[in-house]
Amino acid sequence: MAKDFTPSTQWQEQVEADEAQRFTAYGQQFVAIQARKSAKFGPGRALHRKQLVAAKGTLEVLSNIPKFAQHGLFATPGTHDVQVRLSNGGMDRAPDKMPDIRGFSLRVFGVHGDSALGLGPAKSQDFTLINQEQFAFPKSAEFVDFVVAASGGNGNLLKFLLKRYGLLGGPARLLKLLKSVGRSFGGFATEPVFSAVPIACGPYAVRVRLLPSDGNGKATPGANADWGADFSARLKGQPLTWELQLQPFVREDLTPIEDASVNWPSPYTTVARLTLPRQDTASAAGTALAAEAEAAVFDPWQALAAHRPLGDVQRARKVVYFESQKGRGAV
């Protein structure tokens, strides 16, 4: 019998009583890590420190999209200017060949509506996407503990995993994480990227995916030597396009809001098209854009109220991202 994937508004967040205290502590931990890494590598973010390339383009919101999608940014067909930042996810400025999460952040300008933070009109609608369809951990607490341990080096991380998960569970957990981070990746022009965690879409809840066009080409052998150079070479020769798609919440057991490790099975629907026109990222304009993106804020909470981030991981990000931004002088 086929499952019913009808979009539903019957989602709920489950806010725990100690979240404010815990999230404040998370922010302090990330700021301490960021300060140590900045002393070594120069000023930068706690995570996604190594920017690979920045680019500009447009996002076209399409007409005749499903009713569940017609909210916030997607309420009215039209074209918006965008800025893109591509990055490696790690705390260090490691070689691109190292296994890592890859980040594709997108700022959409020209939006109209209240901000998700309740600070007046929204400045932009940001999407922070990665090359993993679901989060590696159910909630933020386990993720923060992992990052703190990993920031002390591989030996410290192994000790943490053994202590947390036991002599059998520790190595198994490490293997699972290595498999996730080491998943095959062909490049930012050819691989889909995902929000991995939900946001609101008016009264609905959705996850987001960017699906590259076939016209972007196939993965280039050896591109992992320099992901930025691979992307920049493609962009210098041709425009690159992606479909922006939404995946709806349908019911709690299939598409949970609070457990970020569950991969939703509901189908994706295309609602917009991202286009990066031909551009030279090594030109004076491209270099200036890269500096602007490096200094800028890309934050899922820099968003319309209609697209408020949802779930424990997103609520923790609200605090941690802001503390990171203050730590590098971005706010």
C-alpha atoms as one frame of an Amber mdcrd trajectory, in Angstrom:
protein
   0.000   0.000   0.000   1.439   3.373  -1.018   2.275   5.848   1.733   0.355
   9.107   1.912   2.773  12.000   1.376   0.144  14.764   1.467   1.725  17.909
   2.991   0.411  18.530   6.501   0.303  21.506   8.867   0.117  19.227  11.931
   3.782  19.544  12.871   4.907  20.633  16.324   8.153  21.707  17.927   9.053
  20.255  21.331  11.064  22.841  23.231  12.816  21.427  26.290  12.861  23.397
  29.554  16.661  23.718  29.739  17.286  24.728  26.144  18.130  28.380  26.774
  20.789  27.451  29.328  22.226  24.658  27.188  22.316  26.724  24.023  24.104
  29.559  25.813  26.745  27.051  26.895  27.031  25.748  23.324  27.657  29.276
  22.094  30.439  29.766  24.626  32.053  26.468  23.599  31.973  27.380  19.917
  33.377  30.854  20.559  36.297  29.285  22.459  36.978  26.879  19.578  36.697
  29.711  17.055  39.184  31.832  19.005  41.738  28.997  19.126  41.397  28.265
  15.429  41.524  31.948  14.504  44.786  32.288  16.418  46.159  29.552  14.168
  44.553  30.279  10.797  43.507  33.920  11.023  40.018  35.332  11.650  37.168
  33.115  10.549  34.136  31.028  11.366  34.025  28.204  13.919  32.774  25.813
  11.226  32.888  26.187   7.427  36.056  28.207   7.955  37.613  27.563   4.544
  35.777  29.551   1.893  36.358  28.042  -1.538  34.619  30.475  -3.855  31.924
  33.165  -3.911  29.598  33.971  -6.779  26.518  36.011  -7.622  23.419  35.258
  -9.631  19.634  35.143  -9.544  16.882  32.994  -8.072  13.700  32.810 -10.141
  10.615  31.850  -8.127   8.398  29.877 -10.482   4.654  30.137 -11.060   2.152
  27.305 -10.694   3.891  25.709  -7.724   1.961  23.617  -5.161  -0.198  25.395
  -2.577   1.949  24.196   0.342   4.928  26.063  -1.147   3.219  29.394  -1.864
   4.427  31.238   1.224   7.181  33.680   2.117   9.818  33.841  -0.596   7.763
  31.538  -2.809   4.436  33.374  -2.488   4.959  35.455  -5.637   6.730  34.542
  -8.889   9.707  36.782  -9.609  13.483  37.082  -9.760  15.818  37.908  -6.872
  19.535  38.687  -6.737  21.577  36.120  -4.814  25.029  35.679  -3.346  26.620
  32.248  -2.943  29.409  31.079  -0.618  30.942  27.618  -1.076  33.018  26.137
   1.732  34.510  23.127   3.429  32.718  22.393   6.674  35.659  21.838   8.994
  37.182  23.967  11.744  40.598  24.017  10.041  41.824  25.247   6.684  42.566
  21.701   5.565  43.442  20.503   2.034  40.382  19.904  -0.129  41.278  16.226
  -0.509  40.548  15.688   3.184  37.129  14.109   3.864  34.748  16.836   4.987
  31.233  18.200   4.810  30.814  20.619   1.885  28.731  23.760   2.351  26.656
  25.700  -0.177  25.239  28.872   1.396  22.807  31.110  -0.426  21.600  34.639
   0.370  18.449  35.725  -1.475  17.905  39.495  -1.574  14.857  41.623  -2.278
  12.553  39.745   0.090   9.558  41.361   1.758   8.205  40.477   5.180   9.026
  40.298   8.861  12.270  38.648   9.923  12.400  35.276  11.676  14.237  36.947
  14.569  11.499  39.536  15.051  13.878  42.411  14.307  11.782  44.233  11.732
  11.854  43.555   7.980  13.992  40.643   6.800  17.259  41.637   5.094  17.506
  38.412   3.107  16.355  34.821   2.988  19.365  32.603   3.679  19.742  28.879
   3.006  22.682  26.965   4.503  22.988  23.679   2.643  25.367  20.721   2.864
  26.129  17.631   0.791  24.350  15.381   3.323  20.614  14.765   3.103  20.192
  14.323   6.840  22.079  15.496   9.899  24.604  13.125  11.471  23.076  13.484
  14.950  19.471  13.494  16.214  19.861  16.663  18.257  22.303  19.453  18.950
  23.690  18.149  22.273  25.433  15.164  20.722  26.710  17.238  17.813  28.209
  19.897  20.083  29.942  17.278  22.232  31.389  15.742  19.063  32.662  19.099
  17.717  34.232  20.022  21.048  36.016  16.661  21.210  37.115  16.844  17.550
  38.533  20.326  18.079  41.130  18.747  20.375  42.466  16.414  17.683  41.904
  12.832  16.577  43.235  11.311  19.779  40.878  13.371  21.888  37.971  12.488
  19.615  38.657   8.759  19.882  38.807   8.984  23.683  35.477  10.817  23.668
  33.807   8.236  21.422  35.049   5.332  23.545  33.845   7.022  26.716  30.460
   7.992  25.257  29.643   4.851  23.284  31.832   2.114  24.807  34.572  -0.189
  23.491  32.305  -1.619  20.805  30.035   1.336  20.183  32.856   3.912  19.958
  34.660   2.456  16.928  31.302   1.693  15.285  30.206   5.289  15.752  33.520
   6.571  14.388  33.216   4.341  11.327  29.704   5.625  10.684  30.857   9.236
  10.925  33.856   8.633   8.666  31.611   6.956   6.117  29.269   9.944   6.153
  32.013  12.580   5.870  33.923  10.522   3.332  30.938  10.013   1.049  31.777
  10.469  -2.616  31.533  14.097  -3.767  32.098  15.204  -7.355  31.973  18.969
  -6.936  29.608  21.834  -6.166  28.344  22.151  -9.754  27.362  18.505 -10.057
  26.187  17.329  -6.614  22.870  18.054  -4.847  22.999  19.875  -1.520  20.426
  19.846   1.257  19.188  21.823   4.241  19.112  18.480   6.152  16.884  20.138
   8.790  13.469  21.798   8.420  12.193  25.333   8.095   8.670  26.676   8.076
   6.892  27.446   4.838   3.952  29.451   6.106   1.838  26.959   8.095   3.761
  24.019   6.588   7.229  22.647   7.326   9.749  21.725   4.630  13.316  20.713
   3.944  15.236  22.239   1.016  17.357  20.787  -1.783  19.373  22.307  -4.622
  19.491  19.911  -7.561  22.121  20.691 -10.230  21.135  20.830 -13.876  22.534
  18.187 -16.227  23.856  21.107 -18.250  26.354  21.888 -15.477  28.360  18.912
 -16.735  29.810  15.839 -15.101  32.265  15.571 -12.235  35.885  16.223 -13.204
  38.440  13.582 -12.129  40.858  15.095  -9.643  38.619  18.071  -8.844  39.081
  17.370  -5.135  42.589  18.817  -5.389  40.926  22.255  -5.480  37.119  22.424
  -5.327  37.124  26.189  -5.798  39.258  26.026  -8.943  36.988  23.350 -10.432
  33.867  25.436  -9.784  35.475  28.670 -10.968  36.677  27.097 -14.217  33.173
  25.879 -14.999  31.638  29.244 -14.123  34.120  31.121 -16.299  33.083  29.029
 -19.288  29.312  28.746 -18.873  26.339  29.648 -16.667  25.431  27.098 -13.988
  21.890  26.296 -12.870  20.091  24.388 -10.131  16.489  23.645  -9.218  15.534
  24.733  -5.710  13.133  22.158  -4.315  10.985  21.802  -1.199  10.163  18.563
   0.620   7.091  18.748   2.897   6.385  17.464   6.382   3.637  14.822   6.173
   3.467  13.226   9.620   5.662  12.930  12.693   6.724   9.293  12.335   7.921
   9.796   8.736   9.125  13.400   8.745  10.027  14.330  12.341  10.760  17.932
  13.229  12.984  17.308  16.260  15.082  14.302  15.137  17.481  15.704  12.549
  19.049  12.302  11.817  15.928  10.932  10.091  15.874  11.248   6.310  12.426
  12.295   5.171  10.862  10.091   2.445   8.383  12.633   1.056   8.982  13.826
  -2.522  10.762  17.048  -3.487   8.994  19.653  -5.650  10.769  22.312  -7.733
   9.706  25.852  -6.754  12.559  28.055  -8.013  15.598  28.077 -10.290  19.051
  29.291  -9.259  21.264  30.657 -12.049  24.868  31.775 -11.742  25.829  33.542
 -14.993  29.311  33.312 -16.453  31.774  35.200 -14.248  35.468  35.306 -13.493
  35.970  34.700  -9.772  39.657  35.665 -10.126  38.852  39.123 -11.543  38.896
  42.267  -9.433  35.105  42.070  -9.111  35.292  38.390  -8.216  37.968  38.998
  -5.585  35.908  41.801  -4.061  32.840  39.553  -3.959  34.855  36.818  -2.230
  35.972  39.279   0.453  32.395  40.464   0.898  31.096  36.886   1.260  33.850
  35.988   3.724  32.885  38.909   5.956  29.126  38.435   5.504  26.569  36.544
   7.565  24.998  33.413   6.079  22.569  32.248   8.739  19.346  30.176   8.524
  17.856  32.623  11.047  18.565  35.511   8.676  15.250  34.726   7.107  11.629
  35.618   6.670   9.317  34.783   9.565   7.417  32.619   7.071  10.570  30.459
   6.829  11.511  30.301  10.503  13.996  27.464  11.178  12.434  24.520  13.043
  13.645  21.858  15.462  16.291  21.490  18.165  19.290  21.749  15.834  17.942
  24.925  14.249  17.083  26.493  17.599  20.640  25.805  18.797  21.995  27.391
  15.620  20.156  30.605  16.483  22.386  31.058  19.523  25.616  29.499  18.270
  25.682  31.323  14.922  25.098  34.672  16.615  27.928  34.104  19.092  30.218
  33.051  16.222  29.280  36.162  14.254  30.043  38.399  17.230  33.337  36.574
  17.750  34.539  37.447  14.233  33.070  40.954  14.202  30.359  40.204  11.644
  27.553  41.836  13.689
